[in-house]
């Protein structure tokens, strides 16, 4: 499938109809000037080399050149290919809380979208590390298996919503256990788990899960997103989520739980800010671990095709240059005169 990297340059094609309009107006104006000298039927035989068609042919060829030049500027690209690459880095499994509490708007626009933005920015800065995504609420699922394909990582990241996990709740321990199973076998001493959540765990024992991860050589880092005062949870249509008694549910950041998980997991806890989320600081710490060589299958960048369209545009420009304004062979005037003298 073909795509355009800079599609705005295709607007240059709109110039082409005006070329034909201006040429038609020019010929009309020229015809009126000739009519001032006399009857065109008498004047035309006096100009045996004049050609009506050649002007239109030149404009047509020039228009083709502009068309293919505009397509070339827009950088057409053909579909990506899979290729195997070898990298040296660490494996980072990010577990993102997608429970309804992540819709609270104490971060702009809300906790979940702010976390996704931070992860996206991190992915943009990764070079040779491998990354995986886990989403969790009452249950946890692997959203993206561990990979060095950052393009796919961002695609999967953008698709995450609070509906990604049908079971509500916040099972941090289950997310840690799922992350442990998600690492590759070759990453024994170069892997880490990052948990992004508001910390309101209601389902299991995350501290025990973090200890299990550390026993396997996998440190667990936590990022708390939310405020101590808490915020209500939007329920749609301008309404706020309420409990069974009709009271508005307020979700608060539980830093005590997240600190305990990080301590048990041999990692560190950071509270996310609106400007500095803290994810990059944690990844910098992870980079101090031993790095491992990996072989990964990734999507290769799209193949650029602009050079072919520039070549076609140049071909039509040369044709336009070779077509003279007059009938007969008149590209090189001296040569044409010599040819006529020999013929005589």
C-alpha positions, 0 to 999 in steps of 0.5 A: 500500500502506498502512502505519502509522508508529506501529502501537502505538496500534492496541492501543487497539482492545482496549478495545472488547470491554471496553466491551460487557462492562461495558455488559452487566454494567451492564444486568444489575445495573440489571435486578436492582435493578429486580427488587427493586421488583417484577415487571418485567412490571408495572414496565416499563409505568411506564417507557414511554420506557426503551429497551433497544436505545439503550444498545447503539446508543450503545456501538456508535457509541462503539466505532466512534469509538474504533476510527477514533481508534486507527487515526488515532493510528497514522498510516496512510500510503499508498505513496510517489510519485516526484518530481523535486527540485533540490539543490545539493551534491556527489557522493560515491561510496563503495566498500566492501570486501566480501571475506571479510577484512571479517568479522574481528571486531576491530570490533564486530560485525565490520569490514563491519557496522561500516562499514555502520553508519558509512555509514548514519549518514552517510546520515542526515545528508546533505541535498542531496548525492548518494551512490552505493555500490560493492561490491568484492572480486576484482571491483567492482560498482555496488550503488547508482547515484549518487542523492539518494534516501537511503531507497533508499541505506539499503535497498541498504546493508542488503542488502550482504554478503560474498556481494555479490561472488562473486569473492574478493580485494581489487581496490581499483584496479578499485573506483576505476575503477568509481567514476569511471564511476559519476558523472554528467556534470554533476558535473565539479568536485564529486565524490569517491571514498571507499574503505573497506577493510582495504587488503590489495590483491592484484589490481591497482595502486590507486595508478595508479587513484587518479592517474587519478581525480585527473587527472579532478578526482576526489579519492580518500579512504581509510578503513582498517578493521582492526588492525595485529596482525590478526584471524582470519577466521570461516568459519562454524560456529565455524570459522576460515578456513585456508590450503591448508597448514591455517594460520589466516588472519590479516587485517591492516590495510595502512595503507601501501597506503591512505596511498599511494592517498590521496596519489596521489588528492589526498585523505586517509587516516584509520584507522577507530576503533570510536567515531569511524569517520572517514567524517564527517570526510572528508565534511566535507573533501569539502564544501569543494569547489565544489557543483553543482546537480542534478535528481534523482528521489526517493521522496516521503514517504508521504502521511499519512491520519490526518486522515480517520480522526480525522474519521470518529471525530468523526462517530461521536462526534456520532452517539453524542451525538445518540442519546438514552437514551430513546425518542422525540425527547429531544436538547434537553429544553426543545424536546421539552417544547414540542413535546409541549405543542403536540401536545396 
